[in-house]
């Protein structure tokens, strides 16, 4: 169960937090841990705080870049302690769990740095944010506590088996190739001024991420872009 759900910790500073997150995961029946540029890993403090969830730590995959860690993931949630300036679709942990459980493909739930969370560029790669409702004057949980709350909801909601699964959306690699093609085409047709791009691409990411495109749909969109590019060459 939950083998398709990857918990990704980005830039974690304290090895103890990595161990505590591994423990929280194993408590809730998750095992797939990915670490992006952990400051100190492996470390005795991680093993100590894992309190027996050693296998989760031993099997953890370590990545140099965020993009690499997400390559095969089809739906990406970013856990965020703050609400952002450009609002992004935001779920409660329960809504996140229900959405995740509807999918059979690879899911990522991403957690940010202890001091600064996730960057705007990292959040842009996420289809949705998940925010644990907290005291607005003191909203940030310890990272392992945040992993605990979100994986708890997965467990509780996973018990109530959902009968229908949605078709799997495409991977983030396919989406990134699409965005590059889209941006180039928008420049070619002079809709996007590369010297003054404003928030256009970020807004388009938000729009397309909401739709969770499938293979056949990406092929149509890429075909339209290619036709538009050919049209202006003539
Ligand atoms: N000072 C940071 C907080 C980092 S806490 C900031 O302002 O963003 C480390 C990570 O734990 C966060 O990046 C987030 O992934 C997770 N987290 C902490 N509190 C959370 C909350 N209330 N809801 C969702 N995720 C939370």
Boltz pocket constraint, residues with backbone or C-beta under 6 A from the ligand:
constraints:
  - pocket:
      binder: B
      contacts: [[A, 78], [A, 79], [A, 80], [A, 81], [A, 82], [A, 110], [A, 111], [A, 112], [A, 113], [A, 114], [A, 115], [A, 116], [A, 117], [A, 118], [A, 130], [A, 131], [A, 132], [A, 133], [A, 134], [A, 139], [A, 140], [A, 141], [A, 142], [A, 143], [A, 146]]
      max_distance: 6.0
